[in-house]
Amino acid sequence: MNQSTPQLSMLAIDDEVSIQLILQHYFKDVFSVVTKGNGKEALAWMQEGNIPDIIVADLNMPEMDGYTFIYQVRSSGYLKNIPMVMLSGSDSTDNKIRCLESGADDFMVKPFNPRELSARMNGILRRNGKKNS
């Protein structure tokens, strides 16, 4: 059993199971990936004391949309500094600007290239002192 356990954790929030599976599969060697189907479920999980190193979340989710989710995370003392990348099926400039102004660290349009998402996440984590390379 030489396989090392990922040291960083990612919270992946999307109501599309296929996106959850892509994120789990692609990032499993680097992150301990936890998936949730909507922002309300994810917020409840984090409020139980689970603090991920980074969040990747869909903008259009049931129960709680991405904007509300960003607001809830950013207004919480314990959660406000968690890096967040938002995903959306829409490439509307207004959506991107609103996400970034609301407190998201980055925005990507679906379908996305997992390598590009990885590069963006690594940059964010590096700036936050969570990654060496």
N, C-alpha and C positions, 0 to 999 in steps of 0.2 A: 504494500500500500504506500507507494511513493507519491501518489497524487496529492499536491498541496491544496489546501482549502483556500478559496478566494478570500482576501482580506478586506476588500471593499464590498459594500452592499448597495444594491440598486432597487428602488421601488418603481416598478413598471405598472402604469395605470392605463388601461384601455378596455373598452367594452368589446372589442374585436379579439376573440381568442387567438386568431391567427397572428396578430401583432404581438400578443403576450408570448406566444410560442417562439416567434422569431427572436424577440429580445432575450428570452430565456436561453435559447439554443446558442445564439451568437455570443452572448456575454458571459456564459456560464463558467468559463475558465478564469475570468478576471473578477467577476462580481458574484456575490451571493444574491441571486435575483428573486425578489418577492413580487408576485403579480396580484393586482386587484382589478376588479371590473369597473369601478367608478370612484370618483373623488370622495364621496361620503364614506365608503368602506375604507379607503386608504387613510383618510383623516382619522377615523376611529382607531385604526391599527397603529398609527403614529402616536395618538394620544394615550395609548396603552404603554408607551415608553420605547417603542421601536423607532429608532432614528436612522434612516438610511444615509449613505454618503452622497447619493444623488437620486433625483427623481426624474423619470421620463414619463410624461403624461399626455394623454389625448386632450385636445381642446373641446371636442364635442362628445360629452359623456352623459349618460342618464344620471338621475339623482342630483348631481351637482356638476355644472359645466366647468370647464377649465379656468375661466376667469374667476369664478367664485372660489375654486380650489386654490388658485394662486393667492388670492386675497386672504383666505383663511390661514394658509401656511405662513405668509409674510406678516400677518398680524399676531402670530403666536410667538411668545418669547422663546420657547424651546425649539421651534421649527424654522424660524425666520431665515436662518443662514444656510439652509440646505439648498445646494445648487439644483436648478430645475430647467429641464429642456422640454418644451411643449411641441407636440406633433399635431398636424391638422391636415385634413384632406383638401383644404382650401388654401390657395396661395395668395389670398387677398392681402394686400399691403396693409390695409386697416387692421386686419386680424393680427398680423405680425407686430405692428406698432403697439396695438393695445396690449398684447401679451408682454412685450418687453417693457412697456411703461408700467404694467401691473406688477412687475417684479420677476418675470421669467428671465433666465440667463441666456437662453437661446430658443430658436424656433426652427423647426424643420417641417417640410411638406411631405405628406405621404403620397405615394410610396417613397420610402427613403432608402438610401444605401447604408447598411449597417456599418460599413467601414467609415463613411463620412460621419455618422452619428458618434462612432467610437472616437474619432479624431477630435470632434467638437467637445465631447465629454472629457477627454483627457486634458484638453486645454483648460477647461473650466476647473477641473480637479487640481491641475498643476497650480493655477492661480490661487486656489484655495488651500494650497499646501498639503493636499491629500495624495499627491502622486509625485514620484521622484523624477521620472523621465519626461 
